[in-house]
Amino acid sequence: MLIPHDTRIALDTVVDLVNSAPEGGRGDGLGDLTALYTFVRDHRVSGVEELTDRDLRAVQAVRGRFTEVFAAPDSRTAAELINQLVAAAGTTPQLTDHDGYDWHVHYFAPGASVGDHLAADCGMALAFIVVAGERERLRRCEAPDCGRAFVDLSRNRSRRYCDSRTCGNRLHVAAYRARRKEAATG
C-alpha cells in the first residue's frame, strides 16, 4: 500500500493521539496543557502558537472520536465518524512545503485550532485508508494486557501487535519458555 509521507505522519499522529487516552490502567497522556504542548512539539504540528484549556478539551474530544473510528464495526460506521470530524473541522485543503518536508497537503483551515488541525489532517489520513478498502488495517494490539491502537501497514496485513519489539517479542518469548518448560517436564 503506497502512502504519501504526509498521510503516514498523520496516521502516526492519530495512533499516538488515540493511545494517549486513559485506558487499561494507563494514565491520560494528554491530561494537562504541558502534555498537549509536548504532543504538539513531538508530532511537529505546524501553526500552533498558544494553547489553552479549551484547546486541551477540544483535542481530548477529537481523541475520543478517533478512538470510535478504531472501534467501528464496519467501514460505513468509520466513514460516518470521519465525515463528522472532518466537516466539523472546516477543512480547507492547501498544498504546502515547509519545515524540510516536500510538497504535501494540509486539510485544516489557516489559523485553525489544534483540535481542528488534528481532526482535519488525521481524519483525512483515516479517510484515505477507508477509501482504499483497508479499514481493517486500523487495529488494536492483540496482546492480552495491551490493546493499544496501531495501523497495520504490513504487506500482508498480518501484524497483530502494536510494537513487535515489545508486545510481540514478549508474547513470543513467553510461548517459547512455556514450550521449553513443557518439553522439560513432559
Backbone torsions as a table, in degrees:
resi	resn	phi	psi	omega
1	MET	NA	119.9	-179.3
2	LEU	-85.8	120.1	-178.3
3	ILE	-125.4	122.3	177.7
4	PRO	-62.1	157.1	-174.4
5	HIS	-60.0	-37.0	-178.6
6	ASP	-68.8	-35.4	177.7
7	THR	-69.8	-39.7	178.5
8	ARG	-62.6	-42.9	178.4
9	ILE	-62.6	-42.7	179.3
10	ALA	-65.7	-37.3	177.1
11	LEU	-65.1	-42.8	176.8
12	ASP	-61.6	-39.0	-179.7
13	THR	-66.4	-45.6	-178.4
14	VAL	-65.9	-36.0	176.9
15	VAL	-63.4	-46.4	178.9
16	ASP	-65.0	-35.7	177.3
17	LEU	-63.6	-49.8	179.0
18	VAL	-61.1	-40.8	-178.1
19	ASN	-74.3	-6.5	176.5
20	SER	-82.9	-7.6	-178.2
21	ALA	-68.9	146.1	178.2
22	PRO	-76.8	102.2	178.0
23	GLU	-152.3	158.2	178.6
24	GLY	57.9	34.4	179.7
25	GLY	84.9	-5.1	177.5
26	ARG	-83.9	143.5	175.4
27	GLY	-75.3	174.0	-179.5
28	ASP	-76.8	114.5	179.2
29	GLY	-72.3	-10.0	175.5
30	LEU	-128.4	51.4	-175.6
31	GLY	-82.6	-13.5	-179.7
32	ASP	-153.2	174.8	-177.2
33	LEU	-63.9	-34.9	178.3
34	THR	-60.6	-43.7	178.4
35	ALA	-64.4	-38.2	178.5
36	LEU	-66.2	-43.9	176.4
37	TYR	-58.1	-43.1	179.5
38	THR	-63.1	-44.6	178.8
39	PHE	-59.1	-48.2	-179.0
40	VAL	-60.9	-43.9	179.2
41	ARG	-66.3	-48.5	-176.9
42	ASP	-63.9	-30.5	-179.2
43	HIS	-99.0	7.9	176.4
44	ARG	49.0	45.7	177.6
45	VAL	-70.5	115.1	-172.9
46	SER	-81.8	156.0	174.1
47	GLY	75.1	15.0	-179.4
48	VAL	-100.9	124.6	-179.7
49	GLU	-106.1	-104.1	-178.5
50	GLU	-84.5	136.7	176.8
51	LEU	-111.3	147.4	-179.2
52	THR	-126.3	173.4	175.2
53	ASP	-60.7	-32.5	177.2
54	ARG	-62.5	-41.4	176.9
55	ASP	-62.3	-42.5	180.0
56	LEU	-60.0	-48.0	179.4
57	ARG	-62.9	-39.3	179.5
58	ALA	-64.8	-43.2	179.2
59	VAL	-66.6	-39.4	176.9
60	GLN	-62.8	-37.8	178.3
61	ALA	-67.3	-43.3	177.7
62	VAL	-62.2	-41.1	177.5
63	ARG	-57.7	-42.3	178.5
64	GLY	-62.0	-38.7	179.0
65	ARG	-69.3	-39.4	177.0
66	PHE	-65.9	-35.1	175.8
67	THR	-60.3	-39.7	176.9
68	GLU	-63.4	-36.9	178.5
69	VAL	-62.0	-44.5	179.6
70	PHE	-65.2	-27.0	-179.6
71	ALA	-93.2	-3.3	-175.9
72	ALA	-57.5	136.6	-177.5
73	PRO	-75.6	-16.7	-178.5
74	ASP	-157.3	170.8	-177.3
75	SER	-65.9	-35.8	179.7
76	ARG	-61.5	-45.7	178.6
77	THR	-63.8	-44.9	178.4
78	ALA	-60.1	-43.3	-179.2
79	ALA	-62.8	-41.7	178.9
80	GLU	-61.9	-43.7	178.9
81	LEU	-63.9	-45.0	179.7
82	ILE	-63.8	-44.2	178.9
83	ASN	-57.8	-42.4	179.2
84	GLN	-62.9	-45.5	179.8
85	LEU	-61.7	-48.5	-176.2
86	VAL	-67.8	-41.3	179.5
87	ALA	-64.7	-42.6	-178.9
88	ALA	-66.1	-25.9	-179.1
89	ALA	-78.7	-12.0	180.0
90	GLY	64.8	60.3	-174.7
91	THR	-64.1	144.2	176.6
92	THR	-142.8	85.6	-176.3
93	PRO	-58.5	135.9	179.4
94	GLN	-144.1	131.7	171.7
95	LEU	-76.5	137.7	-178.6
96	THR	-151.9	155.3	171.3
97	ASP	-138.7	112.4	-176.1
98	HIS	-148.7	165.4	174.4
99	ASP	49.3	36.5	177.1
100	GLY	83.1	0.8	177.1
101	TYR	-92.8	142.4	175.1
102	ASP	-70.4	-174.8	-178.1
103	TRP	-56.3	135.0	176.8
104	HIS	-155.4	173.5	-176.5
105	VAL	-110.8	131.6	167.9
106	HIS	-101.5	135.2	-178.6
107	TYR	-102.3	-12.3	-178.8
108	PHE	-82.6	152.1	179.2
109	ALA	-72.2	149.5	175.8
110	PRO	-56.6	134.4	-179.7
111	GLY	78.3	11.2	-178.7
112	ALA	-64.4	152.1	173.9
113	SER	-67.6	163.3	179.6
114	VAL	-62.9	-35.2	177.5
115	GLY	-63.4	-45.1	177.9
116	ASP	-67.5	-37.2	177.3
117	HIS	-57.7	-51.0	-178.8
118	LEU	-66.5	-41.5	-179.9
119	ALA	-61.1	-43.1	-177.1
120	ALA	-71.6	-55.7	-175.7
121	ASP	-67.9	-46.4	-179.6
122	CYS	-71.3	-36.1	177.2
123	GLY	-61.9	-42.3	178.7
124	MET	-67.3	-36.4	176.7
125	ALA	-61.4	-43.6	177.0
126	LEU	-66.8	-35.4	177.5
127	ALA	-59.9	-41.1	179.5
128	PHE	-63.0	-36.0	177.2
129	ILE	-64.3	-44.9	179.6
130	VAL	-65.2	-44.9	-179.7
131	VAL	-59.8	-36.4	-179.7
132	ALA	-75.0	-0.9	-178.4
133	GLY	73.2	28.6	-173.8
134	GLU	-119.3	25.2	-177.2
135	ARG	-55.8	-30.6	-179.4
136	GLU	-65.0	-9.2	175.2
137	ARG	-75.6	-14.2	176.5
138	LEU	-84.6	104.8	-169.2
139	ARG	-128.6	170.8	170.7
140	ARG	-118.1	144.0	-179.9
141	CYS	-58.5	136.8	-179.1
142	GLU	-87.8	-1.7	176.2
143	ALA	-63.0	135.0	-173.3
144	PRO	-57.7	-28.8	-176.1
145	ASP	-111.3	23.9	-175.5
146	CYS	-120.5	-87.9	-179.7
147	GLY	81.3	11.3	179.6
148	ARG	-67.6	150.3	178.9
149	ALA	-77.8	151.5	170.7
150	PHE	-159.4	163.1	174.2
151	VAL	-108.4	118.9	-179.1
152	ASP	-79.4	102.4	179.1
153	LEU	-102.8	16.9	176.9
154	SER	-68.0	152.8	-176.4
155	ARG	-58.7	-41.7	-175.1
156	ASN	-104.4	16.5	177.6
157	ARG	54.9	41.4	-174.2
158	SER	-106.9	0.5	-177.5
159	ARG	-68.3	133.7	-177.1
160	ARG	-116.5	-18.7	-173.5
161	TYR	-121.8	151.9	-176.6
162	CYS	-63.9	-35.9	-178.7
163	ASP	-147.6	112.0	-175.4
164	SER	-61.9	-20.1	179.7
165	ARG	-78.8	-17.7	-178.8
166	THR	-117.8	-78.1	-175.5
167	CYS	-59.6	-50.2	-178.6
168	GLY	-60.6	-49.6	-179.4
169	ASN	-64.1	-40.9	-179.5
170	ARG	-59.4	-44.4	-179.3
171	LEU	-71.5	-36.7	177.4
172	HIS	-66.5	-40.0	177.5
173	VAL	-65.0	-42.9	178.5
174	ALA	-61.5	-41.5	179.0
175	ALA	-66.3	-40.9	178.2
176	TYR	-61.6	-46.3	-179.7
177	ARG	-64.3	-38.0	178.3
178	ALA	-64.8	-40.6	178.0
179	ARG	-65.1	-42.4	179.4
180	ARG	-63.8	-42.1	180.0
181	LYS	-64.4	-43.3	179.1
182	GLU	-64.1	-41.2	179.2
183	ALA	-65.4	-35.9	-178.5
184	ALA	-71.7	-33.6	-178.3
185	THR	-93.6	-15.7	-174.0
186	GLY	-89.8	NA	NA
